[in-house]
Amino acid sequence: MQDDGPRPGQQVIEVVLPTYSMNPTEVEKFYPSEAKQICERVLTGQLENATYDDESAKEWILLIGNTIKSEIKSLNIPRYKVVVQVTIGQMKDQGVSVASRCLWDISNDNYASVNYTNETLWANVMVFVIYTD
């Protein structure tokens, strides 16, 4: 028997498969190596010949953070939330540890961390990217 479609008075049920993506595609994934290159380039460009000064450090933090954030966002990583943390301190024969903790999805979320030092200052940049599904 051949099916000629719905009979009069019969309800038509249309099946629609979900198209919502829960994971980034391979080309949309965040790769920390790309972020590290951006961070190293920006840090070197801003701080290479810099001498530590409290007021200048505040300006550098904002400038470096905003520059890195905009360059990371220009990578093909849609639906990622980008957080950039910049810390700058003076070299004074002391040690420092910068750490963070997060609760996230290990398959899609990631981070990159870069350190920079010169004669008078040290800097640390941490970039966190969180996939928002």
N, CA, C and O atoms as CSV, one atom per row, in Angstrom:
chain,resi,resn,atom,element,x,y,z
A,1,MET,N,N,0.827,-1.173,0.000
A,1,MET,CA,C,0.000,0.000,0.000
A,1,MET,C,C,0.876,1.243,0.000
A,1,MET,O,O,1.872,1.307,0.721
A,2,GLN,N,N,0.513,2.210,-0.791
A,2,GLN,CA,C,1.299,3.424,-0.956
A,2,GLN,C,C,0.776,4.518,-0.030
A,2,GLN,O,O,-0.433,4.692,0.117
A,3,ASP,N,N,1.718,5.271,0.607
A,3,ASP,CA,C,1.339,6.350,1.515
A,3,ASP,C,C,1.235,7.634,0.722
A,3,ASP,O,O,2.228,8.109,0.169
A,4,ASP,N,N,0.041,8.201,0.660
A,4,ASP,CA,C,-0.195,9.431,-0.103
A,4,ASP,C,C,-0.227,10.656,0.783
A,4,ASP,O,O,-0.737,11.697,0.367
A,5,GLY,N,N,0.297,10.568,1.979
A,5,GLY,CA,C,0.306,11.704,2.893
A,5,GLY,C,C,-0.793,11.576,3.921
A,5,GLY,O,O,-1.437,10.533,4.030
A,6,PRO,N,N,-1.007,12.650,4.680
A,6,PRO,CA,C,-2.004,12.588,5.750
A,6,PRO,C,C,-3.424,12.535,5.198
A,6,PRO,O,O,-3.728,13.120,4.158
A,7,ARG,N,N,-4.264,11.839,5.901
A,7,ARG,CA,C,-5.676,11.763,5.525
A,7,ARG,C,C,-6.379,12.997,6.062
A,7,ARG,O,O,-5.895,13.609,7.014
A,8,PRO,N,N,-7.487,13.372,5.490
A,8,PRO,CA,C,-8.240,14.531,5.997
A,8,PRO,C,C,-8.594,14.324,7.468
A,8,PRO,O,O,-9.064,13.260,7.868
A,9,GLY,N,N,-8.352,15.381,8.270
A,9,GLY,CA,C,-8.651,15.325,9.689
A,9,GLY,C,C,-7.544,14.725,10.534
A,9,GLY,O,O,-7.608,14.783,11.762
A,10,GLN,N,N,-6.529,14.147,9.900
A,10,GLN,CA,C,-5.419,13.533,10.637
A,10,GLN,C,C,-4.377,14.610,10.940
A,10,GLN,O,O,-4.038,15.411,10.069
A,11,GLN,N,N,-3.865,14.627,12.190
A,11,GLN,CA,C,-2.875,15.619,12.606
A,11,GLN,C,C,-1.514,15.287,12.002
A,11,GLN,O,O,-1.093,14.130,12.007
A,12,VAL,N,N,-0.827,16.304,11.482
A,12,VAL,CA,C,0.500,16.142,10.905
A,12,VAL,C,C,1.527,16.445,11.991
A,12,VAL,O,O,1.493,17.516,12.597
A,13,ILE,N,N,2.430,15.515,12.235
A,13,ILE,CA,C,3.487,15.708,13.227
A,13,ILE,C,C,4.790,15.911,12.469
A,13,ILE,O,O,5.248,15.037,11.733
A,14,GLU,N,N,5.368,17.076,12.667
A,14,GLU,CA,C,6.627,17.392,12.001
A,14,GLU,C,C,7.767,17.201,13.012
A,14,GLU,O,O,7.743,17.785,14.096
A,15,VAL,N,N,8.745,16.394,12.659
A,15,VAL,CA,C,9.875,16.119,13.534
A,15,VAL,C,C,10.998,17.089,13.182
A,15,VAL,O,O,11.461,17.144,12.043
A,16,VAL,N,N,11.425,17.853,14.191
A,16,VAL,CA,C,12.513,18.810,14.005
A,16,VAL,C,C,13.627,18.423,14.955
A,16,VAL,O,O,13.421,18.328,16.165
A,17,LEU,N,N,14.803,18.201,14.403
A,17,LEU,CA,C,15.955,17.839,15.226
A,17,LEU,C,C,16.588,19.107,15.797
A,17,LEU,O,O,16.593,20.142,15.131
A,18,PRO,N,N,17.121,19.046,17.014
A,18,PRO,CA,C,17.741,20.236,17.605
A,18,PRO,C,C,19.001,20.633,16.830
A,18,PRO,O,O,19.789,19.789,16.405
A,19,THR,N,N,19.157,21.933,16.665
A,19,THR,CA,C,20.336,22.446,15.960
A,19,THR,C,C,21.247,23.230,16.892
A,19,THR,O,O,22.258,23.779,16.455
A,20,TYR,N,N,20.901,23.287,18.160
A,20,TYR,CA,C,21.680,24.034,19.131
A,20,TYR,C,C,22.979,23.297,19.421
A,20,TYR,O,O,22.966,22.119,19.777
A,21,SER,N,N,24.089,23.988,19.268
A,21,SER,CA,C,25.399,23.385,19.485
A,21,SER,C,C,25.815,23.536,20.948
A,21,SER,O,O,25.800,24.640,21.493
A,22,MET,N,N,26.181,22.434,21.569
A,22,MET,CA,C,26.608,22.462,22.969
A,22,MET,C,C,28.123,22.522,23.129
A,22,MET,O,O,28.621,22.744,24.233
A,23,ASN,N,N,28.855,22.327,22.043
A,23,ASN,CA,C,30.315,22.343,22.082
A,23,ASN,C,C,30.838,23.130,20.893
A,23,ASN,O,O,30.194,23.164,19.845
A,24,PRO,N,N,31.994,23.762,21.041
A,24,PRO,CA,C,32.569,24.474,19.902
A,24,PRO,C,C,33.086,23.490,18.854
A,24,PRO,O,O,33.471,22.364,19.170
A,25,THR,N,N,33.087,23.940,17.606
A,25,THR,CA,C,33.677,23.118,16.550
A,25,THR,C,C,35.190,23.159,16.701
A,25,THR,O,O,35.715,23.933,17.502
A,26,GLU,N,N,35.879,22.349,15.952
A,26,GLU,CA,C,37.340,22.267,16.067
A,26,GLU,C,C,38.005,23.608,15.742
A,26,GLU,O,O,38.990,23.974,16.383
A,27,VAL,N,N,37.485,24.339,14.764
A,27,VAL,CA,C,38.090,25.630,14.406
A,27,VAL,C,C,37.704,26.746,15.367
A,27,VAL,O,O,38.327,27.808,15.352
A,28,GLU,N,N,36.682,26.528,16.209
A,28,GLU,CA,C,36.241,27.539,17.167
A,28,GLU,C,C,36.836,27.337,18.560
A,28,GLU,O,O,36.579,28.137,19.459
A,29,LYS,N,N,37.616,26.294,18.749
A,29,LYS,CA,C,38.194,26.019,20.067
A,29,LYS,C,C,39.297,27.014,20.402
A,29,LYS,O,O,39.972,27.552,19.524
A,30,PHE,N,N,39.455,27.236,21.694
A,30,PHE,CA,C,40.515,28.110,22.192
A,30,PHE,C,C,41.782,27.285,22.397
A,30,PHE,O,O,41.759,26.229,23.029
A,31,TYR,N,N,42.878,27.786,21.854
A,31,TYR,CA,C,44.165,27.122,22.025
A,31,TYR,C,C,45.086,28.041,22.825
A,31,TYR,O,O,45.387,29.145,22.373
A,32,PRO,N,N,45.539,27.608,24.002
A,32,PRO,CA,C,46.374,28.455,24.848
A,32,PRO,C,C,47.648,28.956,24.162
A,32,PRO,O,O,48.128,30.043,24.486
A,33,SER,N,N,48.196,28.199,23.235
A,33,SER,CA,C,49.427,28.626,22.563
A,33,SER,C,C,49.223,29.932,21.802
A,33,SER,O,O,50.125,30.769,21.765
A,34,GLU,N,N,48.057,30.120,21.196
A,34,GLU,CA,C,47.775,31.373,20.486
A,34,GLU,C,C,47.691,32.536,21.471
A,34,GLU,O,O,48.190,33.627,21.195
A,35,ALA,N,N,47.065,32.304,22.610
A,35,ALA,CA,C,46.936,33.348,23.631
A,35,ALA,C,C,48.305,33.694,24.221
A,35,ALA,O,O,48.585,34.863,24.486
A,36,LYS,N,N,49.147,32.701,24.427
A,36,LYS,CA,C,50.483,32.963,24.977
A,36,LYS,C,C,51.295,33.842,24.039
A,36,LYS,O,O,52.007,34.737,24.494
A,37,GLN,N,N,51.201,33.601,22.742
A,37,GLN,CA,C,51.920,34.432,21.773
A,37,GLN,C,C,51.437,35.877,21.839
A,37,GLN,O,O,52.242,36.808,21.814
A,38,ILE,N,N,50.123,36.060,21.925
A,38,ILE,CA,C,49.567,37.409,22.021
A,38,ILE,C,C,50.056,38.087,23.306
A,38,ILE,O,O,50.503,39.234,23.274
A,39,CYS,N,N,49.971,37.382,24.423
A,39,CYS,CA,C,50.390,37.952,25.711
A,39,CYS,C,C,51.865,38.330,25.706
A,39,CYS,O,O,52.226,39.419,26.152
A,40,GLU,N,N,52.712,37.451,25.211
A,40,GLU,CA,C,54.148,37.737,25.172
A,40,GLU,C,C,54.447,38.953,24.313
A,40,GLU,O,O,55.272,39.788,24.682
A,41,ARG,N,N,53.779,39.057,23.163
A,41,ARG,CA,C,54.002,40.188,22.264
A,41,ARG,C,C,53.555,41.500,22.913
A,41,ARG,O,O,54.274,42.497,22.852
A,42,VAL,N,N,52.383,41.503,23.529
A,42,VAL,CA,C,51.860,42.719,24.155
A,42,VAL,C,C,52.715,43.110,25.362
A,42,VAL,O,O,53.057,44.283,25.517
A,43,LEU,N,N,53.065,42.149,26.217
A,43,LEU,CA,C,53.897,42.453,27.380
A,43,LEU,C,C,55.252,43.015,26.974
A,43,LEU,O,O,55.700,44.017,27.531
A,44,THR,N,N,55.898,42.390,26.023
A,44,THR,CA,C,57.204,42.863,25.569
A,44,THR,C,C,57.086,44.255,24.963
A,44,THR,O,O,57.917,45.122,25.234
A,45,GLY,N,N,56.067,44.475,24.151
A,45,GLY,CA,C,55.879,45.778,23.518
A,45,GLY,C,C,55.640,46.891,24.522
A,45,GLY,O,O,56.122,48.007,24.327
A,46,GLN,N,N,54.909,46.615,25.588
A,46,GLN,CA,C,54.576,47.642,26.574
A,46,GLN,C,C,55.641,47.828,27.651
A,46,GLN,O,O,55.848,48.943,28.129
A,47,LEU,N,N,56.316,46.751,28.034
A,47,LEU,CA,C,57.182,46.822,29.213
A,47,LEU,C,C,58.670,46.654,28.945
A,47,LEU,O,O,59.464,46.676,29.885
A,48,GLU,N,N,59.067,46.489,27.696
A,48,GLU,CA,C,60.471,46.177,27.384
A,48,GLU,C,C,61.450,47.194,27.970
A,48,GLU,O,O,62.438,46.802,28.591
A,49,ASN,N,N,61.200,48.467,27.789
A,49,ASN,CA,C,62.115,49.492,28.295
A,49,ASN,C,C,61.505,50.270,29.454
A,49,ASN,O,O,61.924,51.393,29.734
A,50,ALA,N,N,60.522,49.687,30.127
A,50,ALA,CA,C,59.807,50.386,31.197
A,50,ALA,C,C,60.550,50.274,32.521
A,50,ALA,O,O,61.237,49.288,32.789
A,51,THR,N,N,60.396,51.304,33.339
A,51,THR,CA,C,60.912,51.323,34.702
A,51,THR,C,C,59.710,51.374,35.629
A,51,THR,O,O,58.780,52.146,35.394
A,52,TYR,N,N,59.716,50.561,36.680
A,52,TYR,CA,C,58.554,50.471,37.557
A,52,TYR,C,C,58.244,51.800,38.231
A,52,TYR,O,O,59.126,52.498,38.732
A,53,ASP,N,N,56.960,52.119,38.221
A,53,ASP,CA,C,56.426,53.303,38.885
A,53,ASP,C,C,54.975,52.961,39.227
A,53,ASP,O,O,54.247,52.424,38.393
A,54,ASP,N,N,54.556,53.276,40.464
A,54,ASP,CA,C,53.201,52.907,40.903
A,54,ASP,C,C,52.119,53.438,39.972
A,54,ASP,O,O,51.222,52.691,39.580
A,55,GLU,N,N,52.191,54.702,39.617
A,55,GLU,CA,C,51.155,55.308,38.771
A,55,GLU,C,C,51.178,54.721,37.361
A,55,GLU,O,O,50.130,54.454,36.773
A,56,SER,N,N,52.375,54.525,36.829
A,56,SER,CA,C,52.483,53.943,35.480
A,56,SER,C,C,51.978,52.511,35.469
A,56,SER,O,O,51.365,52.078,34.493
A,57,ALA,N,N,52.225,51.772,36.538
A,57,ALA,CA,C,51.795,50.367,36.608
A,57,ALA,C,C,50.284,50.248,36.498
A,57,ALA,O,O,49.787,49.323,35.855
A,58,LYS,N,N,49.542,51.167,37.113
A,58,LYS,CA,C,48.082,51.151,37.021
A,58,LYS,C,C,47.630,51.320,35.572
A,58,LYS,O,O,46.726,50.627,35.105
A,59,GLU,N,N,48.267,52.246,34.877
A,59,GLU,CA,C,47.929,52.490,33.472
A,59,GLU,C,C,48.310,51.287,32.606
A,59,GLU,O,O,47.549,50.887,31.725
A,60,TRP,N,N,49.482,50.715,32.856
A,60,TRP,CA,C,49.932,49.554,32.084
A,60,TRP,C,C,48.967,48.381,32.252
A,60,TRP,O,O,48.647,47.686,31.288
A,61,ILE,N,N,48.510,48.171,33.481
A,61,ILE,CA,C,47.600,47.047,33.745
A,61,ILE,C,C,46.347,47.173,32.892
A,61,ILE,O,O,45.933,46.210,32.248
A,62,LEU,N,N,45.745,48.354,32.885
A,62,LEU,CA,C,44.538,48.557,32.080
A,62,LEU,C,C,44.822,48.430,30.590
A,62,LEU,O,O,44.077,47.770,29.866
A,63,LEU,N,N,45.887,49.054,30.138
A,63,LEU,CA,C,46.225,49.021,28.720
A,63,LEU,C,C,46.545,47.601,28.252
A,63,LEU,O,O,46.034,47.156,27.224
A,64,ILE,N,N,47.375,46.902,28.992
A,64,ILE,CA,C,47.762,45.534,28.631
A,64,ILE,C,C,46.548,44.609,28.669
A,64,ILE,O,O,46.338,43.825,27.744
A,65,GLY,N,N,45.754,44.695,29.728
A,65,GLY,CA,C,44.577,43.842,29.853
A,65,GLY,C,C,43.581,44.048,28.728
A,65,GLY,O,O,43.091,43.081,28.145
A,66,ASN,N,N,43.276,45.313,28.415
A,66,ASN,CA,C,42.316,45.597,27.344
A,66,ASN,C,C,42.846,45.203,25.969
A,66,ASN,O,O,42.090,44.714,25.130
A,67,THR,N,N,44.134,45.413,25.735
A,67,THR,CA,C,44.731,45.032,24.447
A,67,THR,C,C,44.690,43.524,24.267
A,67,THR,O,O,44.289,43.036,23.210
A,68,ILE,N,N,45.099,42.787,25.284
A,68,ILE,CA,C,45.099,41.320,25.194
A,68,ILE,C,C,43.675,40.801,25.015
A,68,ILE,O,O,43.434,39.918,24.191
A,69,LYS,N,N,42.745,41.338,25.772
A,69,LYS,CA,C,41.353,40.885,25.680
A,69,LYS,C,C,40.785,41.101,24.276
A,69,LYS,O,O,40.125,40.215,23.734
A,70,SER,N,N,41.035,42.260,23.690
A,70,SER,CA,C,40.503,42.519,22.342
A,70,SER,C,C,41.166,41.629,21.299
A,70,SER,O,O,40.507,41.190,20.356
A,71,GLU,N,N,42.465,41.356,21.454
A,71,GLU,CA,C,43.137,40.482,20.487
A,71,GLU,C,C,42.694,39.028,20.640
A,71,GLU,O,O,42.575,38.317,19.642
A,72,ILE,N,N,42.450,38.577,21.863
A,72,ILE,CA,C,41.949,37.217,22.081
A,72,ILE,C,C,40.556,37.082,21.476
A,72,ILE,O,O,40.247,36.073,20.842
A,73,LYS,N,N,39.711,38.102,21.672
A,73,LYS,CA,C,38.358,38.062,21.112
A,73,LYS,C,C,38.366,38.084,19.590
A,73,LYS,O,O,37.416,37.612,18.965
A,74,SER,N,N,39.419,38.624,18.983
A,74,SER,CA,C,39.487,38.667,17.522
A,74,SER,C,C,39.829,37.303,16.922
A,74,SER,O,O,39.677,37.099,15.717
A,75,LEU,N,N,40.292,36.367,17.759
A,75,LEU,CA,C,40.479,34.996,17.293
A,75,LEU,C,C,39.094,34.412,17.030
A,75,LEU,O,O,38.105,34.938,17.540
A,76,ASN,N,N,39.001,33.365,16.268
A,76,ASN,CA,C,37.702,32.773,15.939
A,76,ASN,C,C,37.225,31.888,17.093
A,76,ASN,O,O,37.236,30.662,16.982
A,77,ILE,N,N,36.803,32.514,18.206
A,77,ILE,CA,C,36.306,31.755,19.362
A,77,ILE,C,C,34.964,32.332,19.814
A,77,ILE,O,O,34.887,32.946,20.878
A,78,PRO,N,N,33.915,32.145,19.026
A,78,PRO,CA,C,32.610,32.677,19.439
A,78,PRO,C,C,32.076,31.936,20.657
A,78,PRO,O,O,32.434,30.783,20.899
A,79,ARG,N,N,31.225,32.598,21.413
A,79,ARG,CA,C,30.559,32.038,22.580
A,79,ARG,C,C,31.514,31.737,23.735
A,79,ARG,O,O,31.180,30.962,24.631
A,80,TYR,N,N,32.681,32.337,23.717
A,80,TYR,CA,C,33.603,32.210,24.836
A,80,TYR,C,C,33.606,33.519,25.625
A,80,TYR,O,O,33.635,34.604,25.044
A,81,LYS,N,N,33.578,33.410,26.922
A,81,LYS,CA,C,33.751,34.566,27.802
A,81,LYS,C,C,35.248,34.669,28.073
A,81,LYS,O,O,35.876,33.690,28.476
A,82,VAL,N,N,35.817,35.847,27.854
A,82,VAL,CA,C,37.258,36.051,28.023
A,82,VAL,C,C,37.499,36.926,29.255
A,82,VAL,O,O,36.938,38.015,29.379
A,83,VAL,N,N,38.348,36.426,30.166
A,83,VAL,CA,C,38.723,37.168,31.366
A,83,VAL,C,C,40.238,37.280,31.379
A,83,VAL,O,O,40.941,36.275,31.275
A,84,VAL,N,N,40.742,38.505,31.508
A,84,VAL,CA,C,42.187,38.735,31.530
A,84,VAL,C,C,42.557,39.355,32.877
A,84,VAL,O,O,41.979,40.357,33.298
A,85,GLN,N,N,43.532,38.735,33.539
A,85,GLN,CA,C,44.017,39.239,34.828
A,85,GLN,C,C,45.483,39.612,34.666
A,85,GLN,O,O,46.313,38.771,34.321
A,86,VAL,N,N,45.795,40.878,34.917
A,86,VAL,CA,C,47.175,41.371,34.793
A,86,VAL,C,C,47.658,41.805,36.171
A,86,VAL,O,O,46.966,42.534,36.881
A,87,THR,N,N,48.851,41.350,36.540
A,87,THR,CA,C,49.469,41.740,37.808
A,87,THR,C,C,50.873,42.242,37.501
A,87,THR,O,O,51.640,41.578,36.803
A,88,ILE,N,N,51.204,43.417,38.026
A,88,ILE,CA,C,52.543,43.995,37.832
A,88,ILE,C,C,53.093,44.379,39.203
A,88,ILE,O,O,52.381,44.951,40.029
A,89,GLY,N,N,54.361,44.061,39.437
A,89,GLY,CA,C,54.991,44.403,40.703
A,89,GLY,C,C,56.432,44.846,40.505
A,89,GLY,O,O,57.011,44.679,39.432
A,90,GLN,N,N,56.991,45.409,41.554
A,90,GLN,CA,C,58.362,45.899,41.514
A,90,GLN,C,C,59.327,44.801,41.928
A,90,GLN,O,O,59.038,44.022,42.837
A,91,MET,N,N,60.466,44.740,41.267
A,91,MET,CA,C,61.518,43.794,41.632
A,91,MET,C,C,62.221,44.319,42.879
A,91,MET,O,O,62.826,45.391,42.850
A,92,LYS,N,N,62.141,43.558,43.982
A,92,LYS,CA,C,62.786,43.985,45.229
A,92,LYS,C,C,63.300,42.779,45.986
A,92,LYS,O,O,63.026,42.656,47.180
A,93,ASP,N,N,64.023,41.896,45.352
A,93,ASP,CA,C,64.599,40.716,45.994
A,93,ASP,C,C,63.586,39.942,46.832
A,93,ASP,O,O,63.864,39.572,47.973
A,94,GLN,N,N,62.434,39.707,46.266
A,94,GLN,CA,C,61.410,38.927,46.947
A,94,GLN,C,C,60.706,38.030,45.941
A,94,GLN,O,O,60.803,38.252,44.734
A,95,GLY,N,N,60.012,37.040,46.422
A,95,GLY,CA,C,59.299,36.124,45.555
A,95,GLY,C,C,57.809,36.445,45.534
A,95,GLY,O,O,57.288,37.129,46.415
A,96,VAL,N,N,57.159,35.947,44.534
A,96,VAL,CA,C,55.713,36.132,44.420
A,96,VAL,C,C,55.120,34.897,43.749
A,96,VAL,O,O,55.728,34.306,42.857
A,97,SER,N,N,53.949,34.526,44.182
A,97,SER,CA,C,53.210,33.434,43.541
A,97,SER,C,C,51.834,33.961,43.161
A,97,SER,O,O,51.147,34.571,43.980
A,98,VAL,N,N,51.439,33.725,41.929
A,98,VAL,CA,C,50.117,34.119,41.455
A,98,VAL,C,C,49.370,32.832,41.155
A,98,VAL,O,O,49.822,32.019,40.349
A,99,ALA,N,N,48.233,32.648,41.798
A,99,ALA,CA,C,47.464,31.418,41.618
A,99,ALA,C,C,45.992,31.747,41.460
A,99,ALA,O,O,45.545,32.837,41.816
A,100,SER,N,N,45.250,30.803,40.927
A,100,SER,CA,C,43.804,30.975,40.785
A,100,SER,C,C,43.143,29.613,40.823
A,100,SER,O,O,43.778,28.584,40.595
A,101,ARG,N,N,41.851,29.630,41.116
A,101,ARG,CA,C,41.069,28.396,41.132
A,101,ARG,C,C,39.743,28.677,40.457
A,101,ARG,O,O,39.158,29.747,40.627
A,102,CYS,N,N,39.281,27.714,39.696
A,102,CYS,CA,C,38.007,27.860,38.999
A,102,CYS,C,C,37.286,26.526,38.960
A,102,CYS,O,O,37.898,25.462,39.051
A,103,LEU,N,N,35.992,26.610,38.823
A,103,LEU,CA,C,35.181,25.433,38.592
A,103,LEU,C,C,34.662,25.569,37.174
A,103,LEU,O,O,33.902,26.486,36.863
A,104,TRP,N,N,35.084,24.639,36.307
A,104,TRP,CA,C,34.695,24.778,34.913
A,104,TRP,C,C,34.641,23.456,34.186
A,104,TRP,O,O,34.938,22.405,34.753
A,105,ASP,N,N,34.262,23.518,32.936
A,105,ASP,CA,C,34.154,22.348,32.072
A,105,ASP,C,C,35.524,22.096,31.442
A,105,ASP,O,O,35.978,22.879,30.608
A,106,ILE,N,N,36.181,21.008,31.838
A,106,ILE,CA,C,37.552,20.763,31.378
A,106,ILE,C,C,37.645,20.456,29.893
A,106,ILE,O,O,38.735,20.536,29.326
A,107,SER,N,N,36.546,20.109,29.246
A,107,SER,CA,C,36.615,19.794,27.809
A,107,SER,C,C,36.568,21.050,26.941
A,107,SER,O,O,37.042,21.014,25.805
A,108,ASN,N,N,36.007,22.171,27.439
A,108,ASN,CA,C,35.872,23.368,26.609
A,108,ASN,C,C,36.550,24.609,27.176
A,108,ASN,O,O,36.980,25.470,26.409
A,109,ASP,N,N,36.656,24.723,28.491
A,109,ASP,CA,C,37.250,25.906,29.109
A,109,ASP,C,C,38.760,25.712,29.239
A,109,ASP,O,O,39.246,24.587,29.355
A,110,ASN,N,N,39.494,26.827,29.218
A,110,ASN,CA,C,40.946,26.719,29.283
A,110,ASN,C,C,41.535,28.036,29.772
A,110,ASN,O,O,40.809,28.997,30.029
A,111,TYR,N,N,42.857,28.067,29.895
A,111,TYR,CA,C,43.546,29.277,30.325
A,111,TYR,C,C,44.945,29.307,29.736
A,111,TYR,O,O,45.456,28.303,29.240
A,112,ALA,N,N,45.552,30.490,29.804
A,112,ALA,CA,C,46.953,30.662,29.421
A,112,ALA,C,C,47.579,31.611,30.436
A,112,ALA,O,O,46.933,32.552,30.897
A,113,SER,N,N,48.825,31.363,30.778
A,113,SER,CA,C,49.534,32.194,31.748
A,113,SER,C,C,50.911,32.540,31.200
A,113,SER,O,O,51.620,31.680,30.678
A,114,VAL,N,N,51.282,33.819,31.328
A,114,VAL,CA,C,52.573,34.282,30.816
A,114,VAL,C,C,53.217,35.179,31.868
A,114,VAL,O,O,52.544,36.009,32.480
A,115,ASN,N,N,54.516,35.012,32.075
A,115,ASN,CA,C,55.292,35.850,32.992
A,115,ASN,C,C,56.288,36.682,32.201
A,115,ASN,O,O,56.776,36.259,31.153
A,116,TYR,N,N,56.582,37.866,32.714
A,116,TYR,CA,C,57.559,38.754,32.086
A,116,TYR,C,C,58.333,39.444,33.190
A,116,TYR,O,O,57.757,39.830,34.207
A,117,THR,N,N,59.643,39.603,32.998
A,117,THR,CA,C,60.460,40.364,33.944
A,117,THR,C,C,61.463,41.231,33.184
A,117,THR,O,O,61.900,40.888,32.086
A,118,ASN,N,N,61.813,42.349,33.788
A,118,ASN,CA,C,62.950,43.140,33.322
A,118,ASN,C,C,63.713,43.589,34.563
A,118,ASN,O,O,63.515,43.015,35.634
A,119,GLU,N,N,64.561,44.576,34.457
A,119,GLU,CA,C,65.410,44.997,35.575
A,119,GLU,C,C,64.617,45.505,36.779
A,119,GLU,O,O,65.026,45.279,37.917
A,120,THR,N,N,63.500,46.181,36.555
A,120,THR,CA,C,62.805,46.848,37.657
A,120,THR,C,C,61.407,46.309,37.967
A,120,THR,O,O,60.818,46.690,38.978
A,121,LEU,N,N,60.864,45.430,37.119
A,121,LEU,CA,C,59.501,44.975,37.357
A,121,LEU,C,C,59.278,43.549,36.895
A,121,LEU,O,O,60.063,42.991,36.128
A,122,TRP,N,N,58.190,42.974,37.380
A,122,TRP,CA,C,57.722,41.668,36.922
A,122,TRP,C,C,56.244,41.817,36.573
A,122,TRP,O,O,55.546,42.671,37.120
A,123,ALA,N,N,55.789,40.990,35.671
A,123,ALA,CA,C,54.381,41.020,35.269
A,123,ALA,C,C,53.893,39.596,35.038
A,123,ALA,O,O,54.640,38.727,34.588
A,124,ASN,N,N,52.634,39.382,35.355
A,124,ASN,CA,C,51.990,38.096,35.117
A,124,ASN,C,C,50.641,38.373,34.464
A,124,ASN,O,O,49.880,39.225,34.921
A,125,VAL,N,N,50.358,37.644,33.395
A,125,VAL,CA,C,49.063,37.743,32.724
A,125,VAL,C,C,48.435,36.366,32.719
A,125,VAL,O,O,49.063,35.381,32.330
A,126,MET,N,N,47.184,36.309,33.156
A,126,MET,CA,C,46.422,35.065,33.095
A,126,MET,C,C,45.177,35.339,32.258
A,126,MET,O,O,44.428,36.277,32.528
A,127,VAL,N,N,44.967,34.512,31.243
A,127,VAL,CA,C,43.800,34.644,30.372
A,127,VAL,C,C,42.940,33.406,30.586
A,127,VAL,O,O,43.407,32.280,30.413
A,128,PHE,N,N,41.688,33.616,30.961
A,128,PHE,CA,C,40.751,32.523,31.148
A,128,PHE,C,C,39.684,32.631,30.064
A,128,PHE,O,O,39.169,33.718,29.801
A,129,VAL,N,N,39.357,31.516,29.443
A,129,VAL,CA,C,38.263,31.506,28.467
A,129,VAL,C,C,37.265,30.424,28.895
A,129,VAL,O,O,37.623,29.264,29.102
A,130,ILE,N,N,36.021,30.840,29.017
A,130,ILE,CA,C,34.960,29.949,29.479
A,130,ILE,C,C,33.911,29.877,28.386
A,130,ILE,O,O,33.378,30.897,27.950
A,131,TYR,N,N,33.619,28.657,27.947
A,131,TYR,CA,C,32.632,28.463,26.881
A,131,TYR,C,C,31.228,28.628,27.453
A,131,TYR,O,O,30.860,27.956,28.417
A,132,THR,N,N,30.456,29.513,26.861
A,132,THR,CA,C,29.092,29.746,27.314
A,132,THR,C,C,28.125,29.090,26.354
A,132,THR,O,O,27.888,29.596,25.257
A,133,ASP,N,N,27.563,27.958,26.766
A,133,ASP,CA,C,26.632,27.250,25.882
A,133,ASP,C,C,25.212,27.678,26.095
A,133,ASP,O,O,24.309,27.175,25.428
